[in-house]
Amino acid sequence: MKYSKNENEKTYEVDEHKRRALFAELKQWCFGYGREYDYIEVTEWANGEGFDVDIETNQRQRFQLTWGQWEALKHLINKIENQ
């Protein structure tokens, strides 16, 4: 998709994507710790190979994972839970 800017009619190429994203307030999971406006948002990458995680608390956290990294993380957490 191309957009033109009025400055000397330069044309800039911009990619436009529709991405899936989910949002939840953390106070429903973090009893005693979740504040009024704390949230988590997960947004799938445009290429579908992973996702961004944005966690808003008193310290904002952002990180990215591929689907393979996510599977490894789930496996390790499952091992910890079942010990």
N, C-alpha and C positions, 0 to 999 in steps of 0.2 A: 504494500500500500504506500502511496506517495502523497506527501503533504507539501504544499508550497507555502512559503513564508513571504510576506509582502516586501521584505528587504531585497530589492533587486531581483525579485521573483526566483530566488534560489529554491531548489527542490531538495527536500530532505527525505530520505527513505526511513520509514518507521515500521517495525513489525508490530502487529496487533494480535493478541492472543486472548482467548477466553480460558480461564483457569478455574478449577474447582477449589473452593476454600470452605472451611468450617470454623465456627467460632463458638466458644462456650465461656460462661462466667465461671471462675474458679471457686467461688464461695460454696458452690454445691458439692465440691469434692474436698476442699481444704477447710474442714471444720476447725474453727478457732484461729486459723491462719489467713483464710481468704478474706480480703477486704472488699468493700462495695464495688470497686471498679477493676478488680483484678480479672484478667482473662487469659485465654490461650486461643491462638488462631493457627490453623494449619492450612498451607496453600500448596497445592500440587504444582510442580514445575511445568512449564509449557511443553517440554519434550517428554513429560510423563515418567522420567527416570528417577524422581525423588520428590522431596518436599521441603518447604521452609516452615520453621516453627517459631512463632513469636509469643513469648510469655510476658505479660505485663503484671508486675508486682512492684514492690518498692525498688527493685532492681530489674530493669528490663533485660530480658535474655532473648537472643536470637541465635538460631543455628540451623544448619541444613543437613539432611541425611539422604543418601540414596536408598532405594528400596532394599538393597542388599545389606547396607549398614543397619537399617531398621530391623530386618530379620535377625541379624546377629545380636542386636541389642535386646530384642524380645527373648531370644534364646537364653542370653545371660541372666536377664531378670527372672525368667522362669526358673532357672537353676537356683538362684538365690532364694526365691520364694519357697521352693520345695526342699530346702536343706533343713 
